[in-house]
Amino acid sequence: MESFFSHLKTEMMYRCSPKSLEELNQTVETYIAFYNQSRFQKKLGDRSPIEYRETIAV
């Protein structure tokens, strides 16, 4: 969990400056979707979580 927040801050929050709470919320939701669906993760063999789940389900 700690690594997720570290990635969120370095990959998303430090690069943009939301102008409202709504914009911040949308930015975080977009990043969470990216992190859970598309972002390659070393601990998963350089695969996205979806690719990893598909691999172990077979």
C-alpha positions as CSV (number, residue, x, y, z in Angstrom):
1,M,0.0,0.0,0.0
2,E,2.8,2.4,0.8
3,S,4.4,1.9,-2.6
4,F,1.1,2.7,-4.3
5,F,0.9,6.1,-2.6
6,S,4.6,6.7,-3.4
7,H,3.9,6.0,-7.1
8,L,0.7,8.1,-7.0
9,K,2.6,11.1,-5.7
10,T,5.6,10.8,-8.0
11,E,3.8,9.7,-11.2
12,M,0.7,11.8,-10.9
13,M,0.4,14.4,-8.2
14,Y,3.8,16.1,-8.6
15,R,3.2,16.5,-12.3
16,C,-0.2,18.2,-12.2
17,S,-1.9,20.8,-10.0
18,P,-5.6,20.2,-9.6
19,K,-7.5,23.4,-9.4
20,S,-10.5,22.0,-7.4
21,L,-11.4,19.1,-5.2
22,E,-13.4,17.6,-8.0
23,E,-10.4,17.8,-10.4
24,L,-8.2,16.2,-7.7
25,N,-10.7,13.4,-7.2
26,Q,-10.9,12.7,-11.0
27,T,-7.1,12.7,-11.2
28,V,-6.8,10.1,-8.4
29,E,-9.6,7.9,-9.8
30,T,-7.9,8.0,-13.3
31,Y,-4.6,7.0,-11.8
32,I,-6.1,4.2,-9.7
33,A,-7.7,2.7,-12.9
34,F,-4.3,3.1,-14.7
35,Y,-2.4,1.5,-11.8
36,N,-4.8,-1.5,-11.5
37,Q,-5.3,-2.1,-15.2
38,S,-2.4,-0.9,-17.3
39,R,0.7,-0.1,-15.4
40,F,3.4,-2.7,-15.7
41,Q,4.7,-3.8,-12.3
42,K,8.0,-5.4,-11.6
43,K,6.7,-7.6,-8.8
44,L,4.2,-9.2,-11.3
45,G,7.0,-10.1,-13.8
46,D,6.7,-6.7,-15.7
47,R,3.1,-7.3,-16.5
48,S,0.0,-5.3,-15.7
49,P,-2.3,-6.7,-13.0
50,I,-4.8,-7.8,-15.6
51,E,-2.2,-9.6,-17.6
52,Y,-0.9,-11.3,-14.5
53,R,-4.4,-12.4,-13.4
54,E,-5.1,-13.8,-16.8
55,T,-1.8,-15.7,-16.7
56,I,-2.4,-17.4,-13.3
57,A,-6.0,-18.2,-14.1
58,V,-5.0,-20.5,-16.9
